[in-house]
Structure formats: C-alpha cells, structure tokens
Amino acid sequence: MRGPGTWWRGKSTPAKVETYTRWSFHFFAVIEVMAVGLPVTGELGLALGAWLMLLVCAHAAVCALTVSRALDWVRGRREQPVRLLWALGAVTLAVAVTALVVAEHGPDGDGVDSAAGGVFGVVLIFGAGIIALGVRNRRRVYAVVAGFAAGAGLVAFPLGQPAPAALVSALAVLLGGGFLAFSAIFSVWLLNAVYELDEARETRARLAVAEERLRFGRDLHDVMGRNLAVIALKSELAVQLARRERPEAVEQMIEVQRIAQESQREVRDVVRGYREADLGVELAGAQGVLTAAGIECEVTGEAAGLPAEVQSALAWVVREATTNVLRHGDAGRCVVGVRVTEGRVVLTVENDGAAEASDGGGGSGLAGLRERLAAVDGTLEAGRAGKGRFRLVAEVPLAGAGVREAAV
C-alpha cells in the first residue's frame, strides 16, 4: 500500500513546490471561514448568522476553485479563467455589501458591527489577492488591488459608515489585498522558476549525452575517414592493374588488407577509450555536479593505485549513480566512498532521497552496470538503506583486474 509519505516522496521537486503552493492558497479559504465565518454565527444568532456564514463559505469555495484554475493556467494546462475571475469579483462584492448592510442595519451591538465589518474587509482582501493570481500583467494586478480598495471606501460611505471609517476600510483593503497579491505574484514566479530550473537540468543532461556522442562520432570519423579513402583508392588501382594483368595488383590488395586490419585495430582502440573511464575523474566530477545542483556531496577514499580495469568499471558505477541522484527524487545529501578491504574494492553511493524513484535493481541502468562489473568479476547491490535512504554498493576483486576484455 502507498502511504502519504510514499505519495509525497514520489513527486519531483517542481511537483512538490506546485502542491505546496496550491494547498497554501487553498488553506486561505479555511482561514477565511474560521476567522470571520464562525464569529458571525455567534454574534448574529442562528438565523441571520447562518446565512452570512453560508455566504462566506460560498466565497471561500469560489476562491479555492479560482486558485486551482489559475495555477493550471499559469502552468499552461488550461486557458485563463476569465469568467471565473469575474464570478469571484461578483461574489466578493455581494458578500461585502451584505456584510456592510448587516453591520449598519442589523441587530445592535459592538460585537455585531465588529463581526460583520470583519467579513466586509476579509472577503475584499481575499478576493483581491486571489484574483491577482489569475492576472499576468502587473499593472492589472495593481489596478485590481486599487479598485477593490477604492470600492471598499465608495461602498462603505453611502451605506452609512462615516468618512473616516470608510477611509480606514479602504486603506485596510489596500494593504491586505496588496500583500496577498504580492504573495500570489511571488508564488507564481517561484513555481515557474523551479520548473524552468528542472527543465534546464534535463537539458544539460541531454546536451552532455549529445556532446559525448559527437565526440565519439568525430573520433570514428578521424580514424575511418582517411583509411577508407586510402582503401578506396588502392582498390580502384588494384582493379585497373588486374584488368591489365599486372602482378602489382596483388601487392595493392595486400596493402588494402593491411589498412583494413589497421583500421579495425584503431576502431577497437577508439571504442575501448570510449568505454573506459577514470575513477578519480568521475569522483571529482560527481562531487562538482551534485554540489552545483544543491546536493551536499561527500567523497571519501582515493582511486590512485587501482588497476585500470577496476577503475573503469567503478567509474561507470559512479557516473550512473550520479545521474540517478540528479534525475530522480529530491536528495539533499549524497555520500560516495571508496575503500579497499580483503583484496576487494568497495564503492558505496548513498543518498537521502527518492529510493522509490530509482530503478531499484530492475532498470536498464543498473542492469548495464552489472554487466560491466561482471566483466571484472564484480557485483552490484542496490536498494533501501533505512527510511528515505537509497544505497548502491559495488564490489570488485583486485585479483580480477586482468580479466577478459569485452569484445568490440
């Protein structure tokens, strides 16, 4: 069974930020009901208070729905909810006017005036802030907040409030609505920035792969281009000599054979160089890349003195493990250790995030690493190492350093 913790850890970092932002604004609806909806019921009595409470709950529900639609629009998943924004504005106006009428013409008492006045101010503040979430142009956001503040004063004064009280109401809506609108704008900016950073990280990984493929292609072109050109010329010469029944044709074909064998050896060297990696370089690279990604990385042990075949196999483990930490989950710390014990080299990579998101031993990445380690009689184990931690352990015997090479 998937528990709440598994559901949360299974999300990517941008998805976590979006969920947090979405539910933070949804919580404002709860605050609105708890702060001003419940007090009016006690102050106004069950009949009138229940009606005003119902209006506050309706306003909070429309605010929550607007938040969901507006955030979907921000992420490009739907069109701008223009009609819903206008509906929220209309509901806000209706609830505010009703609360003001109750305060001025309802039952007498300071508690009644305070509760109804609180409803009047809070619904305008929340209405302005939530509408700002669905507006992209900052000037329009300023206009929304200023319009709600001006409307608070213009509506309050004709309905019986004295001019100073109407001015205070307008100022309170301006400050509260402005703060909430600023929070909405900042939250949207932060959410978009997190998604853009995540896309940039994926792009960087794809560019690194593409660059490596280009390097490999250039190396093959440099090796094969010249040799194939020579083979083509000598083969053509051999054909011409053979047609003339000249004995030099055999010498040219022998030369073609020699060049072909040399090309095969050079291609094998290129592929071997592409497959081999330096463990020390990979350890330093992993620490640099993870640190740049905001993940604390600690590297212990040294690769100096290890056989080349062992270093190459373990370097690929470090490279694949680093890629998994970057691509999956939300690790905050990663520890990479290399040690030699009882004639075996043990490489350990442990991080504190996304055990569920890694390929856990059954994916193609770890399967490929097991094949590489098998070539040097090594083993690989991967899995959870406690709550919220994932550990990968590779062991290679030093006695297997001179093992068989993979065929090209």
Secondary structure, 3 states (H helix, E strand, C coil): CCCHHHHHHCCCHHHHHHHHHHHHHHHHHHHHHHHHHHHHHHHHCHHHHHHHHHHHHHHHHHHHHHHHHHHHHHCCCCCCCHHHHHHHHHHHHHHHHHHHHHHHHCCCCHHHHHHHHHHHHHHHHHHHHHHHHCCCCHHHHHHHHHHHHHHHHHHHCCCCCCHHHHHHHHHHHHHHHHHHHHHHHHHHHHHHHHHHHHHHHHHHHHHHHHHHHHHHHHHHHHHHHHHHHHHHHHHHHHHHHHHCCCCHHHHHHHHHHHHHHHHHHHHHHHHHHHHCCCHHHHHHHHHHHHHHCCCEEEEECCCCCCCHHHHHHHHHHHHHHHHHHHHCCCCCEEEEEEEEECCEEEEEEEECCCCCCCCCCCCHHHHHHHHHHHCCCCEEEEEECCCCCEEEEEEEEHHHCCCCCCCC
